[in-house]
Amino acid sequence: MESIFTKIINGKLPAFPLWENEDFIAILDIHPINPGHTLLIPKQQIDYIFDLPDELYNSMWQVAKWLAPFIQQAMQSKRIGIAVEGFGVPHVHIHLVPVNSGNELNPERATSASSEELTIVQDKISQAIKDGL
């Protein structure tokens, strides 16, 4: 069964994409903990991060490391927090969350963002990535 992320990857559902290559896509979380909360998702649907083939697993962390400074710069945050819990969607994903102090990664802090808010953030981060390439 296709996950919500596979449906997004296949163009069946809308999203706020920031970047993609043949193996991964980075999109904004529509229920962000903080503005700029990004999901890095492999295009191959695998439920559990430790079931990823080694090459894809390693590449995913390299991409997360590469993306983090662009998100941090665009959102003017002190750091990018990382979370992988794996229960909300049966498709591996890494949360990259702009943070400015401790304890900000609590998912209970998540709120819904409007399309307008997400578009503004999408433009900021996408521009930071374009400027960095």
N, C-alpha and C positions, 0 to 999 in steps of 0.2 A: 504494500500500500504506500502510495506517495505521501511523504511528509509535507507539511506546509512549506518547508524550505525547498523541497524538490519542485513543488508547484510554482514557487517564485522563480527558481532557476529555469524552469521550462516555460516561463512566461504566462502561466495560467492564473497567477495572482499578482497584483501590483506590489511594488516595494519602493524603497528609497535607496537605490544602489549608489555606492561610492567608488567601487573599483572591482574589477574581476580579471581573471586570466582563465586558462583552460581547466585549472584544477579547483579554483576557489572563487567565491564572491563575498564581498563585504557590503553589508546593508545596514541602515539605521534600524535600531530596535524601535518599534512603534510604541512601546511602553518603557521609555528610558528611565534608568535610575537617575542619570544626569543628562543634560543635553549633549549630544555627540556619542551616546552609547551605541556602539557598533557591534554587529555580529559578524564574525568571520566564519564562513561555512564552506566545507568542501563540497564540490558538486556531486561527488559520489555519496549516495545515501548510506551511511553506516551509523548505527545507533549509539555505540559506545566508543569514546575516544581511544581507549587502549586496544580496540579491535582494528584501528586504522593500520594499513601496511606501514612499515617503518619509514619508507621514503615520503609518503603522504603526511605522516605524523610530523616528521622533522621539517618538511616544507611548510606545514601549517604554522609552526612556531616561528620559522624564519619570516613568513609573511606577517605574522602578528607583530614581530619586532620591527619590521620595516614600516608597517602602517601606524604604529603607536605614535611616533613623533609628529606625523601629519595631523592626527586627531588632537594631540596635545597642543600643538601650535594653533590650530584653528579654533579650539575651544578655550585656549589660554588657561589650561589647567596645570597644576603642579606635577601631576603624574597621570599615568594610565593604569588603572587597576584591571586585573585580569580575573575572570571567574569561569570555571568549567564545572557544571553540576550535572547536566545531562538528563534531567527528568522531565522537563517541560515539553520537549519536542524530541521524537525518536530519530534524531539526525544530529550528528556531532556539530558543535559550534562553540566558539570561544567568544566570551563577552569582553570587549575592550571598552572600559568605562572611564571617562575623564573624572578625576578625583582631586580634591584639594585638602582633604583631611582624612583621618582614620575613620573607619566604620561606615564609609559611604557605599560599600558594595552590597549592602543589605537589600535583597530584592523587594522587601516590603516598602522600600522608598520609591519604587517605580510608579510612574503616573502615565496617563495617556497623553500623547502629544498630538496636536492638530496637524493636518496636512501642511498648513502654512508654516508652522514652527519647524516641522521636519524638512521642508523644502529649503528654508533659510540655513539650517544646519548642514544639509546635504550640499548646498552651494559652497559654504565655507570650507568644509573638509575636502570636497572635490577640487576646489581651487588650490588648496594647500598641496594636494597630491600632484596636480598638474604643474604647479610651480616647482615642485621638488624633483620632477622627472627630467 
